[in-house]
Amino acid sequence: MGQNHKPIKRNKNNQGPSQFEKNLQSDGIDVEYSAELADADDLEAQARANAADQRAKRNK
């Protein structure tokens, strides 16, 4: 390799959080779920989430 094609040396022991982890930061807004205020779409989404959780636990 020529002089301009040197590999980039990175210190892997001293890296900070990844870009994904930086973007994963919470916005600080808590959303409270209320069964009294839930509409049909909310109930369907909750049923789908529960079914997905059961499938995930079964496949472990």
PDB file with one MODEL, atoms N, CA, C and O in Angstrom:
MODEL        1
ATOM      1  N   MET A   1       0.829  -1.178   0.000  1.00  0.00           N
ATOM      2  CA  MET A   1       0.000   0.000   0.000  1.00  0.00           C
ATOM      3  C   MET A   1       0.876   1.245   0.000  1.00  0.00           C
ATOM      4  O   MET A   1       1.995   1.258   0.514  1.00  0.00           O
ATOM      5  N   GLY A   2       0.326   2.269  -0.590  1.00  0.00           N
ATOM      6  CA  GLY A   2       1.061   3.516  -0.657  1.00  0.00           C
ATOM      7  C   GLY A   2       0.953   4.311   0.625  1.00  0.00           C
ATOM      8  O   GLY A   2       0.306   3.898   1.587  1.00  0.00           O
ATOM      9  N   GLN A   3       1.582   5.425   0.614  1.00  0.00           N
ATOM     10  CA  GLN A   3       1.612   6.267   1.804  1.00  0.00           C
ATOM     11  C   GLN A   3       0.217   6.793   2.159  1.00  0.00           C
ATOM     12  O   GLN A   3      -0.065   7.019   3.336  1.00  0.00           O
ATOM     13  N   ASN A   4      -0.647   6.991   1.184  1.00  0.00           N
ATOM     14  CA  ASN A   4      -1.973   7.541   1.430  1.00  0.00           C
ATOM     15  C   ASN A   4      -2.989   6.484   1.824  1.00  0.00           C
ATOM     16  O   ASN A   4      -4.142   6.821   2.092  1.00  0.00           O
ATOM     17  N   HIS A   5      -2.602   5.224   1.869  1.00  0.00           N
ATOM     18  CA  HIS A   5      -3.548   4.154   2.139  1.00  0.00           C
ATOM     19  C   HIS A   5      -3.238   3.451   3.453  1.00  0.00           C
ATOM     20  O   HIS A   5      -3.273   2.223   3.527  1.00  0.00           O
ATOM     21  N   LYS A   6      -2.939   4.219   4.478  1.00  0.00           N
ATOM     22  CA  LYS A   6      -2.662   3.637   5.785  1.00  0.00           C
ATOM     23  C   LYS A   6      -3.988   3.310   6.469  1.00  0.00           C
ATOM     24  O   LYS A   6      -4.939   4.086   6.375  1.00  0.00           O
ATOM     25  N   PRO A   7      -4.057   2.181   7.149  1.00  0.00           N
ATOM     26  CA  PRO A   7      -5.296   1.864   7.869  1.00  0.00           C
ATOM     27  C   PRO A   7      -5.515   2.827   9.032  1.00  0.00           C
ATOM     28  O   PRO A   7      -4.560   3.319   9.634  1.00  0.00           O
ATOM     29  N   ILE A   8      -6.748   3.081   9.330  1.00  0.00           N
ATOM     30  CA  ILE A   8      -7.089   3.979  10.426  1.00  0.00           C
ATOM     31  C   ILE A   8      -6.929   3.214  11.728  1.00  0.00           C
ATOM     32  O   ILE A   8      -7.492   2.130  11.883  1.00  0.00           O
ATOM     33  N   LYS A   9      -6.168   3.762  12.664  1.00  0.00           N
ATOM     34  CA  LYS A   9      -5.966   3.122  13.954  1.00  0.00           C
ATOM     35  C   LYS A   9      -6.942   3.728  14.942  1.00  0.00           C
ATOM     36  O   LYS A   9      -6.991   4.944  15.127  1.00  0.00           O
ATOM     37  N   ARG A  10      -7.714   2.867  15.570  1.00  0.00           N
ATOM     38  CA  ARG A  10      -8.693   3.325  16.560  1.00  0.00           C
ATOM     39  C   ARG A  10      -8.438   2.602  17.874  1.00  0.00           C
ATOM     40  O   ARG A  10      -8.094   1.420  17.888  1.00  0.00           O
ATOM     41  N   ASN A  11      -8.608   3.309  18.956  1.00  0.00           N
ATOM     42  CA  ASN A  11      -8.475   2.709  20.270  1.00  0.00           C
ATOM     43  C   ASN A  11      -9.831   2.136  20.648  1.00  0.00           C
ATOM     44  O   ASN A  11     -10.729   2.878  21.045  1.00  0.00           O
ATOM     45  N   LYS A  12      -9.986   0.835  20.531  1.00  0.00           N
ATOM     46  CA  LYS A  12     -11.277   0.203  20.790  1.00  0.00           C
ATOM     47  C   LYS A  12     -11.572   0.074  22.274  1.00  0.00           C
ATOM     48  O   LYS A  12     -12.705  -0.229  22.650  1.00  0.00           O
ATOM     49  N   ASN A  13     -10.579   0.298  23.127  1.00  0.00           N
ATOM     50  CA  ASN A  13     -10.798   0.192  24.560  1.00  0.00           C
ATOM     51  C   ASN A  13     -11.392   1.467  25.154  1.00  0.00           C
ATOM     52  O   ASN A  13     -11.895   1.446  26.277  1.00  0.00           O
ATOM     53  N   ASN A  14     -11.342   2.558  24.428  1.00  0.00           N
ATOM     54  CA  ASN A  14     -11.749   3.834  24.984  1.00  0.00           C
ATOM     55  C   ASN A  14     -12.829   4.490  24.126  1.00  0.00           C
ATOM     56  O   ASN A  14     -12.800   5.705  23.928  1.00  0.00           O
ATOM     57  N   GLN A  15     -13.779   3.710  23.615  1.00  0.00           N
ATOM     58  CA  GLN A  15     -14.834   4.267  22.784  1.00  0.00           C
ATOM     59  C   GLN A  15     -16.025   4.666  23.648  1.00  0.00           C
ATOM     60  O   GLN A  15     -16.306   4.028  24.662  1.00  0.00           O
ATOM     61  N   GLY A  16     -16.711   5.708  23.248  1.00  0.00           N
ATOM     62  CA  GLY A  16     -17.900   6.155  23.944  1.00  0.00           C
ATOM     63  C   GLY A  16     -19.111   5.395  23.427  1.00  0.00           C
ATOM     64  O   GLY A  16     -18.961   4.388  22.736  1.00  0.00           O
ATOM     65  N   PRO A  17     -20.290   5.859  23.749  1.00  0.00           N
ATOM     66  CA  PRO A  17     -21.496   5.192  23.274  1.00  0.00           C
ATOM     67  C   PRO A  17     -21.602   5.288  21.756  1.00  0.00           C
ATOM     68  O   PRO A  17     -21.140   6.249  21.141  1.00  0.00           O
ATOM     69  N   SER A  18     -22.221   4.268  21.169  1.00  0.00           N
ATOM     70  CA  SER A  18     -22.368   4.256  19.721  1.00  0.00           C
ATOM     71  C   SER A  18     -23.387   5.314  19.297  1.00  0.00           C
ATOM     72  O   SER A  18     -24.080   5.897  20.132  1.00  0.00           O
ATOM     73  N   GLN A  19     -23.464   5.546  18.005  1.00  0.00           N
ATOM     74  CA  GLN A  19     -24.409   6.541  17.506  1.00  0.00           C
ATOM     75  C   GLN A  19     -25.841   6.110  17.810  1.00  0.00           C
ATOM     76  O   GLN A  19     -26.686   6.951  18.116  1.00  0.00           O
ATOM     77  N   PHE A  20     -26.120   4.816  17.730  1.00  0.00           N
ATOM     78  CA  PHE A  20     -27.451   4.310  18.061  1.00  0.00           C
ATOM     79  C   PHE A  20     -27.793   4.611  19.517  1.00  0.00           C
ATOM     80  O   PHE A  20     -28.902   5.053  19.820  1.00  0.00           O
ATOM     81  N   GLU A  21     -26.841   4.372  20.416  1.00  0.00           N
ATOM     82  CA  GLU A  21     -27.086   4.634  21.827  1.00  0.00           C
ATOM     83  C   GLU A  21     -27.284   6.120  22.095  1.00  0.00           C
ATOM     84  O   GLU A  21     -28.064   6.490  22.973  1.00  0.00           O
ATOM     85  N   LYS A  22     -26.597   6.968  21.360  1.00  0.00           N
ATOM     86  CA  LYS A  22     -26.775   8.413  21.523  1.00  0.00           C
ATOM     87  C   LYS A  22     -28.176   8.828  21.089  1.00  0.00           C
ATOM     88  O   LYS A  22     -28.804   9.670  21.731  1.00  0.00           O
ATOM     89  N   ASN A  23     -28.669   8.235  19.997  1.00  0.00           N
ATOM     90  CA  ASN A  23     -29.990   8.584  19.492  1.00  0.00           C
ATOM     91  C   ASN A  23     -31.100   7.945  20.306  1.00  0.00           C
ATOM     92  O   ASN A  23     -32.260   8.335  20.175  1.00  0.00           O
ATOM     93  N   LEU A  24     -30.767   6.970  21.147  1.00  0.00           N
ATOM     94  CA  LEU A  24     -31.760   6.247  21.924  1.00  0.00           C
ATOM     95  C   LEU A  24     -32.154   6.992  23.187  1.00  0.00           C
ATOM     96  O   LEU A  24     -33.030   6.541  23.926  1.00  0.00           O
ATOM     97  N   GLN A  25     -31.520   8.121  23.441  1.00  0.00           N
ATOM     98  CA  GLN A  25     -31.782   8.883  24.648  1.00  0.00           C
ATOM     99  C   GLN A  25     -33.272   9.203  24.763  1.00  0.00           C
ATOM    100  O   GLN A  25     -33.928   9.512  23.768  1.00  0.00           O
ATOM    101  N   SER A  26     -33.786   9.128  25.960  1.00  0.00           N
ATOM    102  CA  SER A  26     -35.198   9.399  26.220  1.00  0.00           C
ATOM    103  C   SER A  26     -35.475  10.896  26.102  1.00  0.00           C
ATOM    104  O   SER A  26     -34.615  11.724  26.401  1.00  0.00           O
ATOM    105  N   ASP A  27     -36.680  11.225  25.664  1.00  0.00           N
ATOM    106  CA  ASP A  27     -37.056  12.629  25.562  1.00  0.00           C
ATOM    107  C   ASP A  27     -37.614  13.156  26.882  1.00  0.00           C
ATOM    108  O   ASP A  27     -37.919  14.344  26.994  1.00  0.00           O
ATOM    109  N   GLY A  28     -37.749  12.282  27.882  1.00  0.00           N
ATOM    110  CA  GLY A  28     -38.198  12.699  29.201  1.00  0.00           C
ATOM    111  C   GLY A  28     -39.695  12.812  29.348  1.00  0.00           C
ATOM    112  O   GLY A  28     -40.179  13.254  30.390  1.00  0.00           O
ATOM    113  N   ILE A  29     -40.445  12.421  28.325  1.00  0.00           N
ATOM    114  CA  ILE A  29     -41.893  12.514  28.390  1.00  0.00           C
ATOM    115  C   ILE A  29     -42.448  11.144  28.768  1.00  0.00           C
ATOM    116  O   ILE A  29     -42.237  10.164  28.053  1.00  0.00           O
ATOM    117  N   ASP A  30     -43.157  11.080  29.890  1.00  0.00           N
ATOM    118  CA  ASP A  30     -43.803   9.840  30.301  1.00  0.00           C
ATOM    119  C   ASP A  30     -45.229   9.829  29.758  1.00  0.00           C
ATOM    120  O   ASP A  30     -45.975  10.795  29.920  1.00  0.00           O
ATOM    121  N   VAL A  31     -45.590   8.742  29.124  1.00  0.00           N
ATOM    122  CA  VAL A  31     -46.938   8.601  28.597  1.00  0.00           C
ATOM    123  C   VAL A  31     -47.643   7.562  29.444  1.00  0.00           C
ATOM    124  O   VAL A  31     -47.193   6.422  29.558  1.00  0.00           O
ATOM    125  N   GLU A  32     -48.749   7.968  30.032  1.00  0.00           N
ATOM    126  CA  GLU A  32     -49.487   7.070  30.906  1.00  0.00           C
ATOM    127  C   GLU A  32     -50.602   6.408  30.115  1.00  0.00           C
ATOM    128  O   GLU A  32     -51.327   7.067  29.371  1.00  0.00           O
ATOM    129  N   TYR A  33     -50.732   5.092  30.284  1.00  0.00           N
ATOM    130  CA  TYR A  33     -51.787   4.346  29.606  1.00  0.00           C
ATOM    131  C   TYR A  33     -52.971   4.228  30.542  1.00  0.00           C
ATOM    132  O   TYR A  33     -52.811   3.881  31.712  1.00  0.00           O
ATOM    133  N   SER A  34     -54.152   4.511  30.036  1.00  0.00           N
ATOM    134  CA  SER A  34     -55.368   4.401  30.827  1.00  0.00           C
ATOM    135  C   SER A  34     -56.359   3.530  30.076  1.00  0.00           C
ATOM    136  O   SER A  34     -56.697   3.816  28.928  1.00  0.00           O
ATOM    137  N   ALA A  35     -56.824   2.471  30.717  1.00  0.00           N
ATOM    138  CA  ALA A  35     -57.785   1.562  30.079  1.00  0.00           C
ATOM    139  C   ALA A  35     -59.106   2.280  29.808  1.00  0.00           C
ATOM    140  O   ALA A  35     -59.817   1.934  28.865  1.00  0.00           O
ATOM    141  N   GLU A  36     -59.434   3.271  30.625  1.00  0.00           N
ATOM    142  CA  GLU A  36     -60.699   4.000  30.429  1.00  0.00           C
ATOM    143  C   GLU A  36     -60.660   4.855  29.163  1.00  0.00           C
ATOM    144  O   GLU A  36     -61.690   5.071  28.524  1.00  0.00           O
ATOM    145  N   LEU A  37     -59.466   5.344  28.800  1.00  0.00           N
ATOM    146  CA  LEU A  37     -59.341   6.220  27.637  1.00  0.00           C
ATOM    147  C   LEU A  37     -58.935   5.466  26.368  1.00  0.00           C
ATOM    148  O   LEU A  37     -58.820   6.072  25.302  1.00  0.00           O
ATOM    149  N   ALA A  38     -58.718   4.162  26.471  1.00  0.00           N
ATOM    150  CA  ALA A  38     -58.255   3.374  25.326  1.00  0.00           C
ATOM    151  C   ALA A  38     -59.377   3.190  24.311  1.00  0.00           C
ATOM    152  O   ALA A  38     -60.524   2.932  24.675  1.00  0.00           O
ATOM    153  N   ASP A  39     -59.030   3.325  23.032  1.00  0.00           N
ATOM    154  CA  ASP A  39     -60.007   3.050  21.992  1.00  0.00           C
ATOM    155  C   ASP A  39     -59.721   1.665  21.405  1.00  0.00           C
ATOM    156  O   ASP A  39     -58.846   0.953  21.898  1.00  0.00           O
ATOM    157  N   ALA A  40     -60.442   1.289  20.377  1.00  0.00           N
ATOM    158  CA  ALA A  40     -60.321  -0.045  19.791  1.00  0.00           C
ATOM    159  C   ALA A  40     -58.921  -0.286  19.236  1.00  0.00           C
ATOM    160  O   ALA A  40     -58.397  -1.395  19.340  1.00  0.00           O
ATOM    161  N   ASP A  41     -58.315   0.738  18.649  1.00  0.00           N
ATOM    162  CA  ASP A  41     -56.962   0.579  18.103  1.00  0.00           C
ATOM    163  C   ASP A  41     -55.940   0.316  19.209  1.00  0.00           C
ATOM    164  O   ASP A  41     -55.020  -0.483  19.034  1.00  0.00           O
ATOM    165  N   ASP A  42     -56.107   0.992  20.351  1.00  0.00           N
ATOM    166  CA  ASP A  42     -55.200   0.779  21.478  1.00  0.00           C
ATOM    167  C   ASP A  42     -55.326  -0.647  22.011  1.00  0.00           C
ATOM    168  O   ASP A  42     -54.326  -1.296  22.317  1.00  0.00           O
ATOM    169  N   LEU A  43     -56.566  -1.128  22.120  1.00  0.00           N
ATOM    170  CA  LEU A  43     -56.780  -2.478  22.626  1.00  0.00           C
ATOM    171  C   LEU A  43     -56.225  -3.519  21.667  1.00  0.00           C
ATOM    172  O   LEU A  43     -55.659  -4.523  22.099  1.00  0.00           O
ATOM    173  N   GLU A  44     -56.384  -3.286  20.367  1.00  0.00           N
ATOM    174  CA  GLU A  44     -55.841  -4.212  19.374  1.00  0.00           C
ATOM    175  C   GLU A  44     -54.310  -4.216  19.431  1.00  0.00           C
ATOM    176  O   GLU A  44     -53.694  -5.279  19.351  1.00  0.00           O
ATOM    177  N   ALA A  45     -53.704  -3.065  19.566  1.00  0.00           N
ATOM    178  CA  ALA A  45     -52.242  -2.978  19.647  1.00  0.00           C
ATOM    179  C   ALA A  45     -51.730  -3.677  20.897  1.00  0.00           C
ATOM    180  O   ALA A  45     -50.686  -4.329  20.867  1.00  0.00           O
ATOM    181  N   GLN A  46     -52.459  -3.541  21.986  1.00  0.00           N
ATOM    182  CA  GLN A  46     -52.047  -4.197  23.224  1.00  0.00           C
ATOM    183  C   GLN A  46     -52.164  -5.719  23.091  1.00  0.00           C
ATOM    184  O   GLN A  46     -51.306  -6.454  23.579  1.00  0.00           O
ATOM    185  N   ALA A  47     -53.217  -6.184  22.435  1.00  0.00           N
ATOM    186  CA  ALA A  47     -53.384  -7.622  22.213  1.00  0.00           C
ATOM    187  C   ALA A  47     -52.270  -8.159  21.314  1.00  0.00           C
ATOM    188  O   ALA A  47     -51.741  -9.242  21.565  1.00  0.00           O
ATOM    189  N   ARG A  48     -51.912  -7.412  20.275  1.00  0.00           N
ATOM    190  CA  ARG A  48     -50.821  -7.837  19.391  1.00  0.00           C
ATOM    191  C   ARG A  48     -49.495  -7.888  20.141  1.00  0.00           C
ATOM    192  O   ARG A  48     -48.704  -8.810  19.946  1.00  0.00           O
ATOM    193  N   ALA A  49     -49.253  -6.903  20.992  1.00  0.00           N
ATOM    194  CA  ALA A  49     -48.007  -6.870  21.759  1.00  0.00           C
ATOM    195  C   ALA A  49     -47.935  -8.052  22.715  1.00  0.00           C
ATOM    196  O   ALA A  49     -46.878  -8.665  22.863  1.00  0.00           O
ATOM    197  N   ASN A  50     -49.039  -8.375  23.360  1.00  0.00           N
ATOM    198  CA  ASN A  50     -49.057  -9.523  24.267  1.00  0.00           C
ATOM    199  C   ASN A  50     -48.821 -10.817  23.508  1.00  0.00           C
ATOM    200  O   ASN A  50     -48.093 -11.688  23.983  1.00  0.00           O
ATOM    201  N   ALA A  51     -49.425 -10.955  22.337  1.00  0.00           N
ATOM    202  CA  ALA A  51     -49.226 -12.156  21.524  1.00  0.00           C
ATOM    203  C   ALA A  51     -47.766 -12.263  21.072  1.00  0.00           C
ATOM    204  O   ALA A  51     -47.201 -13.357  21.060  1.00  0.00           O
ATOM    205  N   ALA A  52     -47.166 -11.154  20.708  1.00  0.00           N
ATOM    206  CA  ALA A  52     -45.761 -11.165  20.291  1.00  0.00           C
ATOM    207  C   ALA A  52     -44.855 -11.529  21.469  1.00  0.00           C
ATOM    208  O   ALA A  52     -43.883 -12.263  21.294  1.00  0.00           O
ATOM    209  N   ASP A  53     -45.162 -11.029  22.654  1.00  0.00           N
ATOM    210  CA  ASP A  53     -44.376 -11.382  23.839  1.00  0.00           C
ATOM    211  C   ASP A  53     -44.455 -12.873  24.125  1.00  0.00           C
ATOM    212  O   ASP A  53     -43.448 -13.493  24.469  1.00  0.00           O
ATOM    213  N   GLN A  54     -45.639 -13.455  23.988  1.00  0.00           N
ATOM    214  CA  GLN A  54     -45.802 -14.889  24.224  1.00  0.00           C
ATOM    215  C   GLN A  54     -45.021 -15.701  23.198  1.00  0.00           C
ATOM    216  O   GLN A  54     -44.402 -16.704  23.551  1.00  0.00           O
ATOM    217  N   ARG A  55     -45.041 -15.282  21.928  1.00  0.00           N
ATOM    218  CA  ARG A  55     -44.279 -15.989  20.891  1.00  0.00           C
ATOM    219  C   ARG A  55     -42.786 -15.894  21.171  1.00  0.00           C
ATOM    220  O   ARG A  55     -42.056 -16.868  20.988  1.00  0.00           O
ATOM    221  N   ALA A  56     -42.330 -14.734  21.610  1.00  0.00           N
ATOM    222  CA  ALA A  56     -40.916 -14.561  21.899  1.00  0.00           C
ATOM    223  C   ALA A  56     -40.475 -15.425  23.067  1.00  0.00           C
ATOM    224  O   ALA A  56     -39.393 -16.011  23.031  1.00  0.00           O
ATOM    225  N   LYS A  57     -41.294 -15.512  24.096  1.00  0.00           N
ATOM    226  CA  LYS A  57     -40.958 -16.346  25.249  1.00  0.00           C
ATOM    227  C   LYS A  57     -40.966 -17.833  24.884  1.00  0.00           C
ATOM    228  O   LYS A  57     -40.150 -18.607  25.386  1.00  0.00           O
ATOM    229  N   ARG A  58     -41.887 -18.219  24.014  1.00  0.00           N
ATOM    230  CA  ARG A  58     -42.004 -19.609  23.614  1.00  0.00           C
ATOM    231  C   ARG A  58     -40.808 -20.034  22.748  1.00  0.00           C
ATOM    232  O   ARG A  58     -40.382 -21.187  22.800  1.00  0.00           O
ATOM    233  N   ASN A  59     -40.280 -19.113  21.965  1.00  0.00           N
ATOM    234  CA  ASN A  59     -39.179 -19.426  21.035  1.00  0.00           C
ATOM    235  C   ASN A  59     -37.800 -19.330  21.678  1.00  0.00           C
ATOM    236  O   ASN A  59     -36.801 -19.586  21.006  1.00  0.00           O
ATOM    237  N   LYS A  60     -37.715 -18.974  22.944  1.00  0.00           N
ATOM    238  CA  LYS A  60     -36.400 -18.849  23.598  1.00  0.00           C
ATOM    239  C   LYS A  60     -35.742 -20.166  23.783  1.00  0.00           C
ATOM    240  O   LYS A  60     -34.635 -20.234  24.316  1.00  0.00           O
TER     241      LYS A  60
ENDMDL
END
